[in-house]
Amino acid sequence: MVFISYTKRIMVFSTAQLFIRCRGPDEFWRKRQIFKLAAHYIGRRRNCYSIAIRNVHRALLKTTKGRSLKKADMKELWETRLDGASSEHGITFKVLMEGLSRCNILLNRKSLSTLAIWEPRTFKCLSNIACAKAKVGGIKEVDNNSMPETVMIKGLIDELD
């Protein structure tokens, strides 16, 4: 006869034979953890331990790969948004990033794409600053027509005098 107390997680055995047959509470909790991960599966993939553990293991491997794929997809989305937003203001994505880095404006792609969507005027100001700094820095991709007139940076003040 076996007495199992789930609250304290201990097992009391009345005979040595039952003690040998039982692998202890660790197996119960280990299987329970697998069954929790397989709870949303259908059929025997959910109830049969040997099948559940295979499917859970495969799902966890795909999850690990999926995290890196998700990061790459998000980076591509941010770059696409920034490319579209910067082309609206007459510069390329490369010029935008180069101009901002030369001005020591250290915003990442995620925050810049958020600004482009939710704060278009702020993004326009940033693109004007980047364009002006790129023009002063001698980047060849900047047109004379796309040069903003209202931006004053250190290099422009020296040129105007």
MARPASE-412148 format. One record per residue: x, y, z of N, C-alpha, C in turn; residue in three letters; residue number from 1. Coordinates in Angstrom, 2 decimals. Layout:
BEGIN
n.xx|n.yy|n.zz|ca.xx|ca.yy|ca.zz|c.xx|c.yy|c.zz|vexfi|martor
X|Y|Z|X|Y|Z|X|Y|Z|ALA|NUM
...
This chain:
BEGIN
n.xx|n.yy|n.zz|ca.xx|ca.yy|ca.zz|c.xx|c.yy|c.zz|vexfi|martor
0.84|-1.17|0.00|0.00|0.00|0.00|0.88|1.24|0.00|MET|1
0.53|2.20|-0.88|1.31|3.42|-1.02|0.44|4.60|-0.62|VAL|2
0.99|5.46|0.18|0.30|6.68|0.57|1.05|7.86|-0.06|PHE|3
0.35|8.61|-0.91|0.99|9.73|-1.60|0.39|11.02|-1.07|ILE|4
1.23|11.89|-0.66|0.81|13.21|-0.22|1.32|14.22|-1.25|SER|5
0.43|14.79|-2.04|0.83|15.71|-3.08|1.18|17.08|-2.54|TYR|6
0.72|17.39|-1.37|1.02|18.71|-0.83|2.46|18.78|-0.33|THR|7
2.94|17.70|0.27|4.30|17.70|0.80|5.29|17.02|-0.15|LYS|8
4.79|16.35|-1.19|5.60|15.68|-2.18|6.50|14.60|-1.58|ARG|9
5.95|13.81|-0.70|6.69|12.67|-0.16|5.83|11.43|-0.33|ILE|10
6.48|10.29|-0.37|5.75|9.03|-0.50|6.16|8.12|0.66|MET|11
5.17|7.47|1.22|5.41|6.53|2.32|5.05|5.15|1.82|VAL|12
5.95|4.18|1.95|5.74|2.83|1.46|5.57|1.88|2.63|PHE|13
4.62|0.97|2.47|4.40|-0.01|3.54|5.27|-1.25|3.36|SER|14
5.76|-1.52|2.15|6.62|-2.69|1.92|7.82|-2.26|1.07|THR|15
8.87|-3.08|1.10|10.07|-2.81|0.31|9.81|-3.04|-1.18|ALA|16
8.89|-3.97|-1.51|8.59|-4.22|-2.91|7.96|-3.01|-3.58|GLN|17
7.08|-2.35|-2.87|6.46|-1.14|-3.42|7.49|-0.02|-3.56|LEU|18
8.44|0.00|-2.66|9.49|1.02|-2.73|10.35|0.81|-3.99|PHE|19
10.65|-0.42|-4.32|11.48|-0.72|-5.49|10.72|-0.42|-6.77|ILE|20
9.43|-0.76|-6.81|8.64|-0.55|-8.02|8.41|0.93|-8.32|ARG|21
8.31|1.73|-7.30|7.98|3.15|-7.49|9.27|3.94|-7.72|CYS|22
9.26|4.80|-8.70|10.44|5.60|-8.99|10.42|6.93|-8.23|ARG|23
9.41|7.16|-7.47|9.39|8.34|-6.64|8.62|9.49|-7.27|GLY|24
8.53|10.57|-6.55|7.74|11.70|-7.00|8.38|12.47|-8.17|PRO|25
9.68|12.28|-8.37|10.34|13.03|-9.43|9.77|12.69|-10.80|ASP|26
9.50|11.41|-11.02|8.96|11.01|-12.31|7.58|11.61|-12.53|GLU|27
6.78|11.64|-11.49|5.44|12.22|-11.60|5.50|13.68|-12.03|PHE|28
6.36|14.46|-11.39|6.44|15.88|-11.68|7.08|16.13|-13.04|TRP|29
8.04|15.28|-13.42|8.66|15.42|-14.73|7.65|15.16|-15.84|ARG|30
6.86|14.10|-15.69|5.83|13.79|-16.68|4.75|14.87|-16.68|LYS|31
4.42|15.35|-15.52|3.39|16.38|-15.44|3.82|17.64|-16.19|ARG|32
5.11|17.97|-16.12|5.61|19.14|-16.83|5.49|18.94|-18.34|GLN|33
5.80|17.75|-18.83|5.66|17.46|-20.26|4.20|17.53|-20.67|ILE|34
3.32|16.95|-19.86|1.89|16.97|-20.20|1.33|18.40|-20.18|PHE|35
1.87|19.27|-19.33|1.43|20.66|-19.34|1.82|21.33|-20.65|LYS|36
3.03|21.03|-21.14|3.46|21.62|-22.40|2.70|21.05|-23.59|LEU|37
2.18|19.83|-23.44|1.45|19.18|-24.53|-0.06|19.32|-24.37|ALA|38
-0.51|20.17|-23.48|-1.94|20.24|-23.16|-2.79|20.70|-24.34|ALA|39
-2.23|21.48|-25.24|-3.03|22.00|-26.35|-2.99|21.10|-27.58|HIS|40
-2.27|19.99|-27.50|-2.22|19.06|-28.63|-3.52|18.27|-28.73|TYR|41
-3.69|17.58|-29.86|-4.92|16.81|-30.11|-4.57|15.32|-30.12|ILE|42
-5.42|14.51|-29.51|-5.28|13.04|-29.58|-4.21|12.49|-28.67|GLY|43
-3.52|11.47|-29.14|-2.52|10.79|-28.32|-1.29|11.65|-28.09|ARG|44
-1.09|12.65|-28.91|0.03|13.56|-28.70|-0.10|14.28|-27.36|ARG|45
-1.31|14.30|-26.85|-1.58|14.98|-25.59|-1.54|14.04|-24.40|ARG|46
-1.98|12.79|-24.58|-2.17|11.89|-23.45|-1.08|10.84|-23.28|ASN|47
-0.46|10.42|-24.36|0.54|9.36|-24.31|1.91|9.98|-24.10|CYS|48
2.59|9.59|-23.03|3.83|10.25|-22.65|4.92|10.10|-23.71|TYR|49
5.08|8.92|-24.25|6.17|8.69|-25.21|5.96|9.50|-26.49|SER|50
4.73|9.70|-26.89|4.44|10.51|-28.07|4.50|11.99|-27.71|ILE|51
4.01|12.34|-26.53|3.99|13.74|-26.10|5.40|14.30|-25.97|ALA|52
6.31|13.47|-25.43|7.66|13.99|-25.20|8.37|14.26|-26.53|ILE|53
8.12|13.43|-27.54|8.70|13.66|-28.87|8.20|14.97|-29.46|ARG|54
6.89|15.18|-29.39|6.29|16.37|-29.98|6.67|17.65|-29.22|ASN|55
6.74|17.54|-27.91|7.13|18.70|-27.11|8.58|19.07|-27.40|VAL|56
9.44|18.06|-27.50|10.85|18.31|-27.79|11.01|19.00|-29.15|HIS|57
10.29|18.50|-30.15|10.36|19.09|-31.48|9.83|20.53|-31.48|ARG|58
8.75|20.74|-30.73|8.18|22.09|-30.66|9.14|23.07|-29.99|ALA|59
9.83|22.61|-28.96|10.78|23.48|-28.27|11.97|23.82|-29.17|LEU|60
12.40|22.87|-29.99|13.48|23.15|-30.94|13.05|24.20|-31.96|LEU|61
11.81|24.05|-32.45|11.30|25.03|-33.43|11.13|26.40|-32.78|LYS|62
10.78|26.42|-31.52|10.63|27.69|-30.81|11.96|28.41|-30.71|THR|63
13.03|27.66|-30.45|14.35|28.26|-30.35|14.76|28.89|-31.68|THR|64
14.53|28.17|-32.77|14.85|28.73|-34.09|13.93|29.89|-34.43|LYS|65
12.68|29.79|-33.97|11.70|30.83|-34.28|12.02|32.17|-33.66|GLY|66
12.69|32.14|-32.50|13.05|33.41|-31.87|14.03|34.20|-32.72|ARG|67
15.02|33.52|-33.28|15.98|34.24|-34.14|15.32|34.68|-35.44|SER|68
14.42|33.86|-35.98|13.71|34.25|-37.20|12.82|35.47|-36.96|LEU|69
12.20|35.51|-35.79|11.35|36.65|-35.45|12.16|37.93|-35.37|LYS|70
13.36|37.85|-34.77|14.21|39.03|-34.67|14.62|39.53|-36.06|LYS|71
14.95|38.59|-36.94|15.34|38.99|-38.31|14.16|39.61|-39.05|ALA|72
12.96|39.04|-38.87|11.77|39.60|-39.52|11.46|41.00|-39.01|ASP|73
11.60|41.22|-37.72|11.32|42.54|-37.17|12.34|43.57|-37.66|MET|74
13.61|43.18|-37.75|14.63|44.10|-38.24|14.34|44.48|-39.69|LYS|75
13.93|43.50|-40.49|13.59|43.77|-41.89|12.37|44.69|-41.99|GLU|76
11.39|44.49|-41.12|10.20|45.35|-41.11|10.56|46.78|-40.75|LEU|77
11.41|46.96|-39.72|11.81|48.31|-39.32|12.57|49.01|-40.44|TRP|78
13.47|48.26|-41.11|14.24|48.86|-42.19|13.35|49.25|-43.37|GLU|79
12.34|48.42|-43.65|11.40|48.74|-44.74|10.61|50.00|-44.41|THR|80
10.14|50.09|-43.17|9.39|51.28|-42.75|10.27|52.53|-42.82|ARG|81
11.52|52.40|-42.37|12.41|53.56|-42.39|12.78|53.96|-43.81|LEU|82
12.93|52.98|-44.68|13.24|53.28|-46.07|12.09|54.05|-46.73|ASP|83
10.86|53.61|-46.46|9.70|54.32|-47.00|9.54|55.71|-46.42|GLY|84
9.76|55.84|-45.11|9.59|57.14|-44.46|10.68|58.11|-44.88|ALA|85
11.90|57.63|-45.04|12.99|58.53|-45.43|12.86|58.93|-46.90|SER|86
12.34|58.03|-47.75|12.15|58.40|-49.15|11.05|59.46|-49.31|SER|87
10.13|59.52|-48.37|9.13|60.60|-48.38|9.78|61.97|-48.20|GLU|88
10.90|62.00|-47.48|11.58|63.26|-47.20|12.76|63.50|-48.13|HIS|89
12.90|62.67|-49.17|13.89|62.92|-50.20|15.29|62.40|-49.94|GLY|90
15.46|61.52|-48.97|16.77|60.93|-48.73|16.63|59.41|-48.67|ILE|91
17.74|58.73|-48.70|17.71|57.27|-48.62|17.92|56.84|-47.18|THR|92
17.66|55.56|-46.95|17.82|55.01|-45.60|19.28|55.08|-45.17|PHE|93
20.18|54.80|-46.10|21.62|54.83|-45.79|22.06|56.23|-45.38|LYS|94
21.60|57.25|-46.11|21.96|58.63|-45.79|21.37|59.03|-44.44|VAL|95
20.14|58.59|-44.17|19.50|58.89|-42.88|20.32|58.34|-41.73|LEU|96
20.71|57.07|-41.82|21.45|56.45|-40.71|22.85|57.06|-40.58|MET|97
23.48|57.34|-41.70|24.82|57.94|-41.67|24.78|59.35|-41.09|GLU|98
23.80|60.14|-41.50|23.68|61.51|-40.98|23.37|61.54|-39.49|GLY|99
22.49|60.63|-39.05|22.17|60.58|-37.62|23.36|60.13|-36.79|LEU|100
24.12|59.19|-37.31|25.29|58.73|-36.55|26.37|59.81|-36.49|SER|101
26.51|60.61|-37.55|27.48|61.71|-37.53|27.06|62.83|-36.58|ARG|102
25.77|62.96|-36.34|25.26|63.96|-35.39|25.21|63.42|-33.96|CYS|103
25.66|62.20|-33.76|25.60|61.52|-32.46|24.17|61.37|-31.95|ASN|104
23.24|61.15|-32.86|21.87|60.82|-32.49|21.78|59.30|-32.56|ILE|105
21.82|58.68|-31.42|21.93|57.23|-31.35|20.57|56.58|-31.11|LEU|106
19.74|56.60|-32.12|18.44|55.93|-32.05|18.50|54.66|-32.89|LEU|107
17.97|53.57|-32.35|17.99|52.32|-33.10|16.85|52.29|-34.11|ASN|108
16.84|51.23|-34.93|15.85|51.13|-36.00|14.43|51.03|-35.46|ARG|109
14.27|50.36|-34.33|12.93|50.19|-33.77|12.35|51.55|-33.35|LYS|110
13.13|52.32|-32.63|12.61|53.61|-32.16|12.42|54.58|-33.32|SER|111
13.30|54.53|-34.32|13.12|55.40|-35.47|11.87|55.04|-36.27|LEU|112
11.60|53.74|-36.43|10.39|53.35|-37.17|9.13|53.70|-36.38|SER|113
9.21|53.62|-35.06|8.07|54.05|-34.23|7.83|55.55|-34.39|THR|114
8.91|56.31|-34.41|8.77|57.75|-34.63|8.20|58.05|-36.02|LEU|115
8.63|57.29|-37.01|8.14|57.52|-38.37|6.64|57.28|-38.48|ALA|116
6.13|56.33|-37.71|4.71|56.00|-37.78|3.88|56.94|-36.91|ILE|117
4.29|57.11|-35.65|3.45|57.82|-34.68|3.79|59.29|-34.52|TRP|118
5.01|59.68|-34.84|5.43|61.09|-34.72|6.08|61.53|-36.02|GLU|119
5.31|61.74|-37.09|5.91|62.05|-38.39|6.66|63.38|-38.42|PRO|120
6.21|64.36|-37.66|6.91|65.66|-37.64|8.27|65.52|-36.97|ARG|121
8.34|64.75|-35.90|9.62|64.51|-35.23|10.56|63.78|-36.18|THR|122
10.04|62.80|-36.89|10.88|62.06|-37.84|11.33|62.97|-38.98|PHE|123
10.48|63.89|-39.40|10.86|64.84|-40.46|12.00|65.72|-39.99|LYS|124
11.94|66.17|-38.74|13.04|66.98|-38.19|14.33|66.17|-38.13|CYS|125
14.23|64.92|-37.71|15.42|64.08|-37.67|15.99|63.84|-39.06|LEU|126
15.12|63.63|-40.04|15.62|63.42|-41.40|16.24|64.69|-41.97|SER|127
15.69|65.87|-41.62|16.30|67.13|-42.05|17.68|67.31|-41.44|ASN|128
17.81|66.99|-40.17|19.12|67.08|-39.51|20.11|66.13|-40.16|ILE|129
19.67|64.89|-40.41|20.55|63.90|-41.03|20.95|64.32|-42.43|ALA|130
20.03|64.88|-43.18|20.31|65.33|-44.55|21.31|66.48|-44.54|CYS|131
21.12|67.43|-43.62|22.03|68.57|-43.54|23.43|68.12|-43.15|ALA|132
23.53|67.24|-42.19|24.84|66.75|-41.75|25.51|65.93|-42.85|LYS|133
24.73|65.17|-43.60|25.28|64.39|-44.70|25.78|65.31|-45.80|ALA|134
25.07|66.39|-46.05|25.49|67.36|-47.07|26.80|68.03|-46.67|LYS|135
26.92|68.42|-45.42|28.14|69.04|-44.92|29.28|68.02|-44.93|VAL|136
28.97|66.78|-44.62|29.98|65.72|-44.58|30.44|65.26|-45.94|GLY|137
29.77|65.67|-47.00|30.21|65.34|-48.34|29.73|63.99|-48.84|GLY|138
28.61|63.51|-48.34|28.06|62.25|-48.85|27.44|62.53|-50.21|ILE|139
27.80|61.73|-51.21|27.44|62.02|-52.59|25.98|61.74|-52.91|LYS|140
25.30|60.93|-52.11|23.91|60.56|-52.43|22.90|61.68|-52.13|GLU|141
23.34|62.75|-51.49|22.42|63.83|-51.12|22.29|64.82|-52.27|VAL|142
21.06|65.10|-52.68|20.81|66.09|-53.73|20.86|67.49|-53.14|ASP|143
21.11|68.46|-54.01|21.02|69.85|-53.56|19.58|70.26|-53.33|ASN|144
18.65|69.61|-54.05|17.23|69.95|-53.91|16.66|69.46|-52.58|ASN|145
17.21|68.36|-52.05|16.66|67.80|-50.81|17.25|68.45|-49.57|SER|146
18.10|69.43|-49.77|18.73|70.09|-48.63|17.72|70.95|-47.89|MET|147
17.49|70.71|-46.61|16.54|71.54|-45.85|17.15|72.92|-45.58|PRO|148
16.31|73.94|-45.57|16.79|75.30|-45.38|16.72|75.76|-43.93|GLU|149
15.91|75.12|-43.13|15.67|75.62|-41.79|16.55|74.96|-40.73|THR|150
17.40|74.03|-41.11|18.21|73.31|-40.13|19.54|74.01|-39.97|VAL|151
19.92|74.32|-38.74|21.20|74.94|-38.46|22.03|73.98|-37.63|MET|152
23.11|73.50|-38.20|24.05|72.68|-37.46|25.41|73.36|-37.52|ILE|153
26.36|72.90|-36.78|27.64|73.57|-36.64|28.34|73.77|-37.98|LYS|154
28.32|72.76|-38.84|28.98|72.87|-40.13|28.31|73.87|-41.05|GLY|155
26.98|73.99|-40.98|26.25|74.93|-41.83|26.50|76.37|-41.41|LEU|156
26.63|76.62|-40.13|26.84|77.98|-39.64|28.18|78.50|-40.17|ILE|157
29.21|77.64|-40.20|30.51|78.05|-40.71|30.46|78.35|-42.20|ASP|158
29.64|77.59|-42.96|29.52|77.80|-44.41|28.79|79.09|-44.73|GLU|159
27.78|79.44|-43.91|26.98|80.63|-44.19|27.73|81.92|-43.93|LEU|160
28.72|81.88|-43.03|29.47|83.11|-42.71|30.47|83.51|-43.75|ASP|161
